[in-house]
Each structure stands twice: as C-alpha cells, then as structure tokens.
C-alpha cells in the first residue's frame, strides 16, 4: 500500500540521484589517504553534488573553455577543504578528475549529453579531460619519457605547472595509444612496470 503513495521519479530527479551516487563513490578514502586532514573526502563529495554537469559537458569540447572550467572548479573545491589543506591544489585537481571521469563513464550521463558510442569518436569527445594524477599514473608517464620530467613526490605537492607538464606528456602518450588521456588511469592504475 505504501508503494502506491510514491510519486513517479522525474528524469531530473533521476539524474540528480545518479550524480549523488557518483559524488559519493568517485573519491574514496584510499584515493585521498595521507592528505593531511580529516573531512577532506566529505568536502569533495559535498562539492561534487552541486556541480552543474550541464556546464561541464558544455565546456568539455573546447580545450580553452574546459581548462577555464576545470581551473575554476579546482579553486572552488580548494576553498571548501579544511583549512589545513587549502593549499593542496593537487589533491583538489585529482579529486575533480576522478569525479569527471566517473561522470563520463556513466551510461545515463553519456546518453543524456550524447557522448558517441564508438570508441574512436568517444576518445575524440573526451580528449580534453585530464587523467587523474597520482603516484601510479605519474610514474607510468615518467617511465615512458625517461629523463624528460622532474621527479614525482606526492599528489599533495603537485603544482599547476608540473601537472600541466604531466598532462601534456599524458596527451602525447594517449595519442600514441589511440585513446583519450583520461583513460590512461586504466593503463597505469596498480599496473606492473612492464604494462606501459
């Protein structure tokens, strides 16, 4: 009887529920462990829930527009962090890139925003997304470019300049592999040295 009282979920409510789910699962405790503050994962999850995904998909096709969008989101998320980690630019950027990767990997958002189904076209559509940087990914990229990159220390110490350098190399590598660079996380995450 109680089920009869429930109202039909609208499409907007459904997409909001899906965004809530992705916001809660995209960044787990393991992704941001040892980042120096309690509450950082909750700050990320709360922030992800209020991101306007329409603006994300609108900015995504143009490299300059997407970079401006991502930089603004990074700064806004940093402002939501506990005071002791508000200088951890790399942590905020990694968290956002994990969230946006999971958004485009989601069937419902891919359909809603008409991402192409075929892999070659999909890789082109996702070309401006950044690969979420962490130790595994950074060292995987560095293995491919030997002495061309500075040493990797930690996500907490990642600067915008070093991130840009790694992302450029990631873009070159992804182009060679015929994929979007966001997918390099699949290649390097918990990989053995020989897998790159």
N, C-alpha and C positions, 0 to 999 in steps of 0.2 A: 504493500500500500504506500509506504514512504517513497518508493521509487516513482510512483505516479506523480508525486508532487514536484519532482525535479524538473527544471526547465531545460529545454534543449540548449546545448552549448553552441554559441555563435562561432563563426570562423575566427573572429578577432580574439575571443576568449580562448579558443583552442591554441592559436599561435602564441598568445601570452603564456599559456601553460607550458608550451614546448620551450619557449625562451627561459621560463623559470627553471625548467628541468636542466637545460644546458648550462644555465648560470650556476646551478648548484653542483654540477658534475665536471665541468670543464677544468677547474682548478682544484685538485685535491691537496691534502696536507703534504703528500710526497712531492708534489710539483714545486711547492714553496717552502720545503723544510729548511731549517737553519737560516732563515732570512731575518732573524733578529727581533721579531715582535709577535706577541700573541694578538690574535684578531685580524691578521693580515688576510687570511683566506676568507673570512666573513666579509671584510671590506670589499674584496674582489667580487664575491658572489652578489652582495647587495648592489654594487655598482653595475654589474652586468645586466641585472634585471631591468634597469631603467634606460639602457642604451636604445636609441631609436634605430632599429635594424633597417628601416627604410632608408635612412641617411647613409648607413654603412653600405648597402647594396648600390645606392645612387653614386657614391664616391668611388667604389671599387674599380670600375672600368678605366678610369683615368689615373695615371701614376701620380701626378702632382696633387690632384684632388684627394686621392686616397692617403697620400703621405701627410697632407694637412689634417685630414680627419683623424688619422691614427696618432699623430703628434698631439692633437688637442685632447683626444681620449686618454692618452698616456698621462698628460699633465693633470687632467681632471681626476683620474684614478689616484695618482700620487697624492693629491690634496685630501683624498678620503682615507689614506693609510694612517695607522697610528703614528704619532709624532716622531717616534724614534726611527722610523724607516721612510720618512717622506723624501729622503734623498736617494732612495733606491730605484732609480729610473729603470734599470734593467729588469727588476722584479715586476714592475708595473707593465712594461712592454711585453715580457714573456707571458704574463697572465692574460693580457688582451689578445695576444696572438693565439694562445691556446683556445680562448673563447671563440674568436672569429673563425678559427679552423673548424671547431666543432659545429658552428652555425652553418658553414657551407657544406659540411659533411652530412647535415641533417636533410633527409628526404623532403620534409614538409616545407622547409625554407628554400631548398633548391627548386622545388616546384613553384612555390609562390613567387619567387623572384626570377624564374625562368633561366636557371643555370643550364647550360647544354648537357645532354646525356652522354654524348660521345666523348671519350677521354681526350682526344686531341683538342676538340673545341672547348672542353671543360678546363683543360690546362691553360688555354689562352684566356678564358674568362677569369681564372684565379691568379693570373700572372703577377698582379700587384700585391697579393698577400705576402706577408713576411713569414719565414719559417720561425716557429718559436725557438728561441736560442736557449740552450742550456749546455752543460759540460759535454754531453754525448754529441750533440749536433755541432758545437763549436770545434771539438777535437776531430770530428769526422770531416768537417770542411778543411781544417788545417792539414790533415793528412793528405788531402788532395792537392794542396797548394804549398806544401812543404814550408820553405822559409819566407814565404811572401806575406805572412800575417804575424802580428805581435803575439806574445804568449797569452793564453787564456787563464784567468784567475778564478772568477766566480760570476754568477749572474748578478750578485749584489754590487759588484764593482764594474759592471758593464756600463760604458758611457755611450751617448748617442753616436759619437764619431766611430768608435770601434764597432758598434752594432751596424752602422751603415757600411763599413768596410766588409764585415762578415756577410751581410745581406747581399752585397754586390757579388762577392765570390759565390755565395749560395745560388744567386741568379744564373751565373755562368755555368755552374755545375748542373743545375736543374735543366738548363737549356741543352747541355750535352746529353743528359739522360732522357730528354723529351718529356719532362714533367714540369708542373708549376713548383716553385721553390717551397711553398708551404708543405708539399709532400715529402720533402727531404727528411722531415721528422720521422716518417715511416721507414726511411732508409737507415738512419743513424741511431734511432732510439734503441738503447740497450743492444746495440749491434757489436759484433766482433770486429776487430781491426780489418780483417780481410773483406768485409762486406761493402766497403765504399766503392 
